[in-house]
Amino acid sequence: MSEFANAARLAYVSGWAATNGPFTDQVRAGCAAAVALACEHDTEPGVLEATVRLGELEGIWAEVYARRDALVDERTRLAAAAWTSLTVTADVAGSVATFRRRLALASEATDPETRDRHRAEAAAAALLLLSGIVRDRHDPKFVALATLVTDALRAAWAEGYAGALALAAHQAGHGPVDVAAVFADAYTDHPGDPALAAAVITALIRAAAGDVAAVLARLADDGADYDEMVRSVWDLLDDDELRALTVGMDVAMGAEFAHAGLSLYREHGARYVDFVTVGGALVCGHCMDAESASPHPIGGAPTPPLHPYCRCVLIPTSPLTLDVFPYLLGGSR
């Protein structure tokens, strides 16, 4: 490595080190790209200072994503435990019996309308199974789940606000901010939204019911007996990584990340935002189209997540005027 390349590498790493971001593979790849770019422009003034800023930005991105992913994982685990505690009361045996009875009636029906009605009633048995567990919204187990989901969404909003402030501060030319401190203040200021949490839980139940219905339909096609169906439904409901729950929590918390960022941008007069993809396998065609169509009016921007496990973000098109001095790390300006 040449002397200048080594200086560029040190510049990038010093920028990253000024943040709380982890040294991820993305940061490592960014370092290699930044050094190569600096070497191409080694005669230009300020190239090493620009490389410091690139390292700083990559560190901020790494911290934002590491914190978000850790928060989603933690809150999803807590919600899964509360969910399992609640579903243990489900009348799986009765629902499977209803499913099989309606399916038998469908097979015996001679006209398509009656057959379709019985099939629909068989599928509805799954929804009734899970609706029954939340009939009493004062049940301590349901209250525990609702409380956890409410707090998860509150924390996601605070994390989204903190991450957006960190990125906007860098964009405006400020040094790295203490994301944890911003999160703490944003969490305190945000009251939480029990009504939103209730809507999320309703969506989780419907999605889980769809999964149960799909399992029962597959087992019916395979000629499974009653006992096998009951066991399979319990296996699904007891799974700590129930698809409906993990996807539902990821999407709901992801929406709060984005809404909080938009709230910050509106507070500071942003009129346009850019849709920024995270890169890699998590980016879908809709994400790439949204990025290509940037900038978007802040009131009409496609808001992440555009799909489950979407990690794309919105950032202001133009730098914002921010007062971030109380949150700057190491007294940087």
C-alpha positions as CSV (number, residue, x, y, z in Angstrom):
1,M,0.0,0.0,0.0
2,S,1.4,3.4,-1.0
3,E,2.0,6.1,1.6
4,F,-1.0,8.1,0.3
5,A,-3.3,5.0,0.3
6,N,-2.3,4.3,3.9
7,A,-3.1,7.9,4.8
8,A,-6.5,7.6,3.1
9,R,-7.2,4.4,5.0
10,L,-6.3,6.1,8.3
11,A,-8.5,9.0,7.4
12,Y,-11.4,6.8,6.7
13,V,-10.9,4.7,9.8
14,S,-10.6,7.9,11.9
15,G,-13.9,9.1,10.6
16,W,-15.5,5.7,11.4
17,A,-13.9,5.7,14.9
18,A,-15.5,9.0,15.7
19,T,-18.9,7.3,15.7
20,N,-20.4,4.5,17.7
21,G,-20.8,2.3,14.6
22,P,-19.6,-1.3,14.5
23,F,-16.9,-2.3,12.0
24,T,-19.1,-4.3,9.8
25,D,-18.4,-5.9,6.4
26,Q,-20.2,-2.9,4.8
27,V,-17.8,-0.5,6.6
28,R,-14.8,-2.6,5.5
29,A,-16.0,-2.6,1.9
30,G,-16.7,1.1,2.1
31,C,-13.1,1.7,3.4
32,A,-11.6,-0.1,0.4
33,A,-13.8,1.9,-2.0
34,A,-13.0,5.2,-0.3
35,V,-9.3,4.5,-0.4
36,A,-9.5,3.7,-4.1
37,L,-11.5,6.9,-4.8
38,A,-9.0,9.0,-2.8
39,C,-6.0,7.6,-4.7
40,E,-7.7,8.5,-8.0
41,H,-7.9,12.1,-6.7
42,D,-4.8,12.3,-4.7
43,T,-3.7,15.7,-6.1
44,E,-7.0,17.4,-5.2
45,P,-7.1,19.6,-2.1
46,G,-9.3,18.3,0.8
47,V,-9.4,14.7,-0.5
48,L,-8.3,13.3,2.9
49,E,-10.9,15.4,4.8
50,A,-13.5,14.1,2.4
51,T,-12.4,10.6,3.2
52,V,-12.7,11.2,6.9
53,R,-16.3,12.3,6.2
54,L,-17.0,9.1,4.2
55,G,-15.7,7.0,7.1
56,E,-17.9,8.9,9.5
57,L,-21.0,8.5,7.3
58,E,-20.4,4.8,7.0
59,G,-20.0,4.5,10.7
60,I,-23.3,6.4,11.3
61,W,-25.1,4.1,8.9
62,A,-23.6,1.0,10.6
63,E,-24.7,2.3,14.0
64,V,-28.2,3.1,12.8
65,Y,-28.8,-0.3,11.3
66,A,-27.2,-2.2,14.1
67,R,-29.4,-0.4,16.7
68,R,-32.5,-0.9,14.6
69,D,-32.0,-4.6,14.0
70,A,-31.1,-5.2,17.7
71,L,-34.3,-3.3,18.7
72,V,-36.5,-5.3,16.3
73,D,-35.0,-8.6,17.4
74,E,-35.3,-7.8,21.1
75,R,-38.9,-6.6,21.0
76,T,-40.0,-9.4,18.7
77,R,-38.6,-12.0,21.2
78,L,-40.6,-10.3,24.0
79,A,-43.7,-10.2,21.9
80,A,-43.3,-13.9,20.9
81,A,-43.1,-14.9,24.6
82,A,-46.3,-13.0,25.4
83,W,-48.0,-14.4,22.3
84,T,-47.2,-18.0,23.2
85,S,-48.5,-17.4,26.7
86,L,-51.8,-16.1,25.2
87,T,-52.2,-18.8,22.5
88,V,-51.9,-21.6,25.1
89,T,-55.6,-21.0,25.8
90,A,-56.6,-21.5,22.2
91,D,-59.2,-24.2,21.5
92,V,-57.2,-25.9,18.8
93,A,-59.0,-29.2,19.1
94,G,-62.4,-27.6,18.7
95,S,-61.3,-25.5,15.7
96,V,-59.7,-28.5,13.9
97,A,-63.0,-30.5,14.5
98,T,-65.0,-27.6,13.0
99,F,-62.5,-27.4,10.1
100,R,-62.8,-31.1,9.3
101,R,-66.6,-31.0,9.7
102,R,-67.0,-28.1,7.2
103,L,-64.5,-29.7,4.9
104,A,-66.5,-32.9,4.9
105,L,-69.7,-31.0,4.1
106,A,-67.9,-29.3,1.2
107,S,-66.9,-32.6,-0.2
108,E,-70.4,-33.9,0.0
109,A,-72.0,-30.8,-1.6
110,T,-73.4,-31.2,-5.1
111,D,-73.5,-27.6,-6.2
112,P,-70.5,-25.2,-6.4
113,E,-72.1,-22.5,-4.3
114,T,-72.7,-24.7,-1.3
115,R,-69.3,-26.3,-1.7
116,D,-67.5,-22.9,-1.8
117,R,-69.5,-21.8,1.3
118,H,-68.4,-24.8,3.4
119,R,-64.8,-24.4,2.3
120,A,-64.9,-20.7,3.3
121,E,-66.4,-21.7,6.7
122,A,-63.6,-24.3,7.1
123,A,-61.0,-21.6,6.5
124,A,-62.8,-19.3,8.9
125,A,-62.3,-21.8,11.7
126,A,-58.7,-20.7,11.9
127,L,-59.6,-17.1,12.4
128,L,-62.2,-18.0,15.0
129,L,-59.6,-20.0,16.7
130,L,-57.3,-17.0,17.2
131,S,-60.1,-14.5,17.7
132,G,-61.2,-16.4,20.7
133,I,-58.0,-15.9,22.5
134,V,-58.4,-12.1,22.5
135,R,-62.1,-12.0,23.2
136,D,-61.4,-10.7,26.7
137,R,-59.1,-7.7,26.2
138,H,-58.8,-7.3,30.0
139,D,-57.2,-10.7,30.3
140,P,-53.8,-10.1,31.9
141,K,-52.1,-12.1,29.2
142,F,-53.6,-10.0,26.5
143,V,-52.8,-6.8,28.4
144,A,-49.2,-8.0,28.6
145,L,-49.0,-8.5,24.9
146,A,-50.7,-5.2,24.2
147,T,-48.3,-3.4,26.6
148,L,-45.2,-5.0,24.9
149,V,-46.4,-4.1,21.4
150,T,-47.2,-0.5,22.4
151,D,-43.8,-0.1,23.9
152,A,-42.1,-1.7,21.0
153,L,-43.7,0.8,18.6
154,R,-42.9,3.7,21.0
155,A,-39.2,2.5,21.0
156,A,-39.2,2.1,17.2
157,W,-40.5,5.7,16.8
158,A,-37.7,7.0,19.1
159,E,-35.1,4.9,17.3
160,G,-36.3,6.2,13.9
161,Y,-36.1,9.8,15.2
162,A,-32.6,9.2,16.6
163,G,-31.3,7.6,13.4
164,A,-32.8,10.3,11.2
165,L,-31.2,13.0,13.3
166,A,-27.8,11.3,13.1
167,L,-28.0,11.1,9.3
168,A,-29.4,14.6,8.9
169,A,-26.8,16.1,11.2
170,H,-24.0,14.5,9.1
171,Q,-25.7,15.8,6.0
172,A,-25.7,19.3,7.4
173,G,-22.0,19.1,8.2
174,H,-22.1,18.4,11.9
175,G,-20.0,15.8,13.7
176,P,-21.4,12.5,14.9
177,V,-24.2,12.7,17.4
178,D,-24.9,10.5,20.5
179,V,-27.7,8.4,19.0
180,A,-28.4,6.7,22.4
181,A,-29.0,10.1,24.0
182,V,-31.3,11.2,21.2
183,F,-33.2,8.0,21.5
184,A,-33.6,8.5,25.3
185,D,-35.1,11.9,24.9
186,A,-37.3,10.9,21.9
187,Y,-38.6,7.9,23.8
188,T,-39.5,10.1,26.8
189,D,-41.3,12.7,24.6
190,H,-43.3,10.1,22.7
191,P,-46.4,8.9,24.7
192,G,-47.0,5.7,22.8
193,D,-50.1,4.8,20.9
194,P,-52.2,1.9,22.3
195,A,-54.7,2.2,19.4
196,L,-51.9,1.6,16.9
197,A,-50.7,-1.4,18.9
198,A,-54.2,-2.8,19.0
199,A,-54.4,-2.5,15.2
200,V,-51.0,-4.2,14.9
201,I,-52.2,-7.1,17.1
202,T,-55.3,-7.5,15.0
203,A,-53.2,-7.7,11.9
204,L,-50.9,-10.3,13.6
205,I,-53.9,-12.4,14.5
206,R,-55.3,-12.3,11.0
207,A,-51.9,-13.2,9.5
208,A,-51.4,-16.1,12.0
209,A,-54.9,-17.3,11.2
210,G,-54.0,-17.3,7.5
211,D,-51.0,-19.5,8.3
212,V,-53.1,-21.9,10.4
213,A,-55.6,-22.1,7.5
214,A,-52.8,-22.8,5.0
215,V,-51.4,-25.6,7.3
216,L,-54.8,-27.2,7.7
217,A,-55.5,-27.0,3.9
218,R,-52.2,-28.7,3.1
219,L,-52.8,-31.4,5.7
220,A,-56.3,-32.0,4.4
221,D,-54.9,-32.4,0.8
222,D,-52.3,-34.9,2.3
223,G,-55.1,-36.9,4.0
224,A,-53.9,-36.1,7.5
225,D,-56.0,-37.3,10.4
226,Y,-57.5,-35.2,13.2
227,D,-54.6,-35.8,15.7
228,E,-52.0,-34.8,13.1
229,M,-53.8,-31.6,12.4
230,V,-54.1,-30.7,16.0
231,R,-50.3,-31.4,16.6
232,S,-49.4,-29.3,13.5
233,V,-51.4,-26.3,14.6
234,W,-49.9,-26.4,18.1
235,D,-46.4,-26.7,16.5
236,L,-47.2,-23.6,14.5
237,L,-48.6,-21.5,17.4
238,D,-45.8,-22.5,19.7
239,D,-43.0,-21.6,17.3
240,D,-41.0,-18.6,18.7
241,E,-40.3,-17.6,15.1
242,L,-44.0,-17.7,13.9
243,R,-43.9,-16.1,10.5
244,A,-46.9,-13.9,11.1
245,L,-45.4,-12.5,14.3
246,T,-41.9,-11.9,13.1
247,V,-42.9,-10.3,9.8
248,G,-45.7,-8.3,11.5
249,M,-43.4,-6.9,14.2
250,D,-40.7,-6.1,11.6
251,V,-43.1,-4.2,9.3
252,A,-44.9,-2.4,12.1
253,M,-41.6,-1.2,13.7
254,G,-40.2,-0.4,10.3
255,A,-43.1,1.9,9.6
256,E,-42.5,3.7,12.9
257,F,-38.8,4.2,12.0
258,A,-39.9,5.9,8.8
259,H,-42.7,8.0,10.3
260,A,-40.4,9.3,13.0
261,G,-37.9,10.4,10.4
262,L,-40.5,12.2,8.4
263,S,-41.7,13.9,11.6
264,L,-38.2,15.2,12.2
265,Y,-37.8,16.4,8.6
266,R,-41.2,18.2,8.6
267,E,-40.3,19.9,11.9
268,H,-37.3,21.4,10.2
269,G,-39.0,22.5,7.0
270,A,-38.0,19.8,4.6
271,R,-40.0,19.8,1.4
272,Y,-38.4,16.9,-0.5
273,V,-36.9,13.6,0.6
274,D,-34.8,10.9,-1.2
275,F,-35.6,7.2,-0.9
276,V,-32.3,5.4,-0.2
277,T,-31.9,1.7,-0.6
278,V,-29.8,-0.3,1.8
279,G,-28.3,-2.5,-0.9
280,G,-28.0,-6.2,-1.1
281,A,-30.6,-8.9,-1.3
282,L,-33.1,-7.0,0.8
283,V,-33.8,-4.5,-2.0
284,C,-36.8,-5.2,-4.2
285,G,-37.8,-3.7,-7.6
286,H,-40.2,-1.3,-5.9
287,C,-37.4,0.0,-3.6
288,M,-35.1,0.5,-6.6
289,D,-37.9,2.3,-8.5
290,A,-38.5,4.6,-5.5
291,E,-34.8,5.4,-5.3
292,S,-34.6,6.2,-9.0
293,A,-37.6,8.5,-8.8
294,S,-36.1,10.6,-6.0
295,P,-36.5,13.3,-4.9
296,H,-40.1,12.9,-3.7
297,P,-42.4,15.6,-2.2
298,I,-42.3,14.9,1.6
299,G,-46.1,14.5,1.6
300,G,-46.1,11.9,-1.3
301,A,-43.0,9.9,-0.7
302,P,-43.2,6.1,-0.8
303,T,-42.7,5.2,2.9
304,P,-40.6,2.2,4.0
305,P,-41.0,-0.6,4.6
306,L,-42.2,-1.5,1.1
307,H,-41.9,-5.2,1.9
308,P,-41.1,-7.4,4.9
309,Y,-37.5,-6.9,6.2
310,C,-37.1,-3.7,4.1
311,R,-34.3,-1.6,5.5
312,C,-34.5,1.3,3.1
313,V,-34.8,4.9,4.5
314,L,-35.9,8.4,3.6
315,I,-33.4,11.3,4.0
316,P,-33.9,15.0,3.3
317,T,-32.9,16.0,-0.2
318,S,-31.3,19.2,1.1
319,P,-29.4,19.7,4.4
320,L,-31.6,20.8,7.3
321,T,-30.8,23.5,9.8
322,L,-30.4,21.6,13.0
323,D,-29.5,22.4,16.6
324,V,-27.6,19.2,17.5
325,F,-25.0,20.7,19.9
326,P,-26.3,18.9,23.0
327,Y,-26.0,15.6,21.3
328,L,-22.6,15.9,19.6
329,L,-20.0,13.3,20.5
330,G,-16.7,14.3,21.9
331,G,-17.5,18.0,21.6
332,S,-17.2,17.9,17.8
333,R,-18.8,20.7,15.8
